[in-house]
Amino acid sequence: MTQTAEKTDLAQIGVVGLAVMGSNLARNFARNGNTVAVYNRSPEKTRALISEHGDEGAFIPSETVEDFVASLERPRKAIIMVQAGAATDAVINQLTEAMDEGDIIIDGGNALFTDTIRREKEVAAKGRHFVGAGISGGEEGALNGPSIMPGGPAESWETLGPILESIAAEVDGTPCVTHIGPDGAGHFVKMVHNGIEYADMQVIGEAYQLLRYGVGMEPAEIAEVFREWNAGDLDSYLIEITAEVLAQKDPETGAPLVDVIVDAAGQKGTGRWTAISGLELGVPITGIAESVFARALSSATAQRAAAQEGQLPSGTIAELNVDKAEFVEDVRRALYAAKLIAYSQGFDEIKAGSEEFGWNVDPRDLATIWRGGCIIRAKFLDRIREAYDNNADLPALILDPYFKGELENLIDPWRRVVVAATQLGLPVPVFASSLSYYDSLRAERLPAALIQGQRDFFGAHTFKRVDREGTFHIEWSGDRSLTEM
Ligand code: 6PG
């Protein structure tokens, strides 16, 4: 029997856009005791949701935006789950028109945070609240408990918070949702979450590549390795699903599924945004950026085909003379190290974004709400939370004493793996660039001094000295004397 609510009841929350993510979110709200107003531009989707899942809770379906808005309790709260970009703007305008002062419009899609900042201003000018909320966990998370990163005015969190808490994933009794900060903070943090997701997926891919083509293991055997890894420090959703994917056989041919999937990785853009924003903020998010480039390179099919036709010399490819079990353990440690770098860089970007835009984002909140529901959920987020609990102003996550201790055990295997990959001619863009990042951070002297000299030579860009204050220039084309500027 359908429990679809009578029109006289009002809904605590509404969902606009009933593709899979939107309808799963609506079902999650309904299953957790909320009356949910639902609306989709084409009414077939609304009808399908009600006929297939109407018995899961109380829904109020509407076929016009006006009816939808009228079915919401005040202050009205409506989550938009439509395509990012123009479609989102169109729905925001419709809702703003139909709503009243103090009502709350929530954008639950993967919007670019600068769009969210703009939208918040526009909506606020009309007296409504706008909340850009990152929602992670994919279709399954939307239905059974996502991790939610809402931005927007703190005031809207007061009414919205309990409803979002009712559907979020929970870890140790703590819901995986909290107010991140004003305007674009939620979407910015979700963007960086996705950037870390890209890097995490890429380092897992690099580990797989080394086991597969470095020591010749079959996908099913590697699946077992990932299962074991998932019982240790690397315990995470992405490692868990990697084992599933590697163990899967193609239903048509019986071959390992991974062998029949075209090796060109897609992307919808959030990783790219994270890299662009990192560049703009001047934060070296090398692992994230390399993982975006790795996807782009994988999809450069024509160029790759041309390069494969024996066009590019490989140089001498060494035989790998290692004990297989030891190599597998080295790869595990290299993966752990590169993953740590990606998280450390991601948290650096969040800190820089928070300072630039005045958001006051607390890294402990992220380490808490990313422990469950989201794609990068991982056991070691507990350690990250402890690290920021011990020192909220850590200069870098990897400088936390626990992680420094871990790196003691990881650094040698990590170096060995990068050397082995190089000798085997196997690409490890994130393993290798993360190691260079790590060594750059450690280096007492960087070649940046030489770059400053070059800049001064061709452009009189000046330089600082190590031995006294001031700004200096050498008269390169004259007598090469030193001038203090
Ligand atoms: C999540 C995911 C989700 C989506 C991304 C990744 O946190 O639930 O990140 O937002 O899967 O858009 O997409 P691409 O890999 O296609 O960029």
Boltz pocket constraint, residues with backbone or C-beta under 6 A from the ligand:
constraints:
  - pocket:
      binder: B
      contacts: [[A, 110], [A, 135], [A, 136], [A, 137], [A, 138], [A, 194], [A, 197], [A, 266], [A, 267], [A, 268], [A, 269], [A, 270], [A, 271], [A, 374], [A, 375]]
      max_distance: 6.0
